[in-house]
Amino acid sequence: MAIHKTALIDENVVIGKHVTISSGCVIYPNCEFGDNVFIGHNTILQSNTIVGDNSYIGGLVNCEGDVTIGKFCGINAQCHLTKYMKIGNYTFFGPMICTVNDKDMNYRREGHGSNLQGPIIGDYVRIGALSLLMSGITIGDNATIGAMSLVLKNIPANSKVKGHPAYCYGLIDI
Ligand SMILES: CC(C)(COP(=O)(O)OP(=O)(O)OC[C@H]1O[C@@H](n2cnc3c(N)ncnc32)[C@H](O)[C@@H]1OP(=O)(O)O)[C@@H](O)C(=O)NCCC(=O)NCCS
């Protein structure tokens, strides 16, 4: 286990074997990290972030909490992981992917909180850099999303997707 002395880690965090937590990280209560998890510099993981065995989270990732990340995932630098999203196993996020959970943007207005829906991402999904995933969407297993895609609708399993807004332009050979 290699936990940098500048990392702020709540006492109610479960940390598996051989976990690295780099300098400047802030880890909120009730997070759980499986074995061999790596967390890069200055990443913030808010309460109830669950990270499965062998997953990698890059630097400067901001996770709003109540998020589940599966095993063998790669979440690259500067991703924003919105509250209530779920990421399956073996899924790859390129750098600077933004996810949102509040389509109506009613933060601090009447009704806020009742409509929040994080994106749900399947297993073996690959998402290119700088993409945006809209609230409430699902991305099926093994889909590939091109860089800078604007994903507004559900993506079926095995789809090849790109564009602004994103559209399916083929299927992965399996
Ligand atoms: C979409 C992607 C997966 C390639 O898919 P592909 O099926 O092999 O596509 P090609 O490279 O053969 O390009 C096919 C067409 O799509 C276009 N295209 C490629 N990537 C695109 C993208 N992200 N958005 C929009 N169009 C794209 C190409 O210009 C080409 O257009 P054309 O047929 O008019 O010439 C890839 O380009 C991509 O975006 N990868 C993500 C890379 C990334 O973010 N990596 C993170 C590493 S840390």
The ligand as a Gaussian input file, in Angstrom:
#p B3LYP/6-31G(d) Opt

LIG

0 1
 C      -13.895000       6.938000     -33.532000
 C      -12.566000       6.204000     -33.401000
 C      -12.715000       5.130000     -32.331000
 C      -12.100000       5.584000     -34.714000
 O      -13.031000       4.779000     -35.256000
 P      -12.809000       4.129000     -36.693000
 O      -14.052000       3.390000     -36.945000
 O      -11.517000       3.393000     -36.734000
 O      -12.759000       5.403000     -37.604000
 P      -11.695000       5.934000     -38.677000
 O      -10.488000       6.463000     -37.991000
 O      -11.513000       4.887000     -39.758000
 O      -12.522000       7.139000     -39.289000
 C      -13.750000       6.924000     -39.932000
 C      -14.420000       8.255000     -40.142000
 O      -14.825000       8.775000     -38.855000
 C      -14.240000      10.068000     -38.636000
 N      -13.904000      10.131000     -37.219000
 C      -12.910000       9.488000     -36.560000
 N      -12.969000       9.777000     -35.260000
 C      -13.999000      10.630000     -35.086000
 C      -14.541000      11.279000     -33.957000
 N      -14.033000      11.095000     -32.728000
 N      -15.626000      12.074000     -34.116000
 C      -16.157000      12.269000     -35.347000
 N      -15.672000      11.670000     -36.478000
 C      -14.607000      10.855000     -36.329000
 C      -13.035000      10.097000     -39.542000
 O      -12.707000      11.423000     -39.876000
 C      -13.525000       9.322000     -40.737000
 O      -14.376000      10.160000     -41.496000
 P      -14.479000       9.995000     -43.104000
 O      -15.004000       8.606000     -43.343000
 O      -15.456000      11.072000     -43.492000
 O      -13.080000      10.187000     -43.593000
 C      -11.403000       7.134000     -33.079000
 O      -11.188000       8.040000     -34.141000
 C      -11.547000       7.872000     -31.771000
 O      -12.189000       8.910000     -31.666000
 N      -10.894000       7.283000     -30.746000
 C      -10.839000       7.830000     -29.407000
 C       -9.368000       8.175000     -29.082000
 C       -9.229000       8.661000     -27.664000
 O       -9.917000       9.552000     -27.220000
 N       -8.330000       8.027000     -26.945000
 C       -8.068000       8.338000     -25.563000
 C       -6.680000       7.800000     -25.258000
 S       -6.077000       8.301000     -23.707000

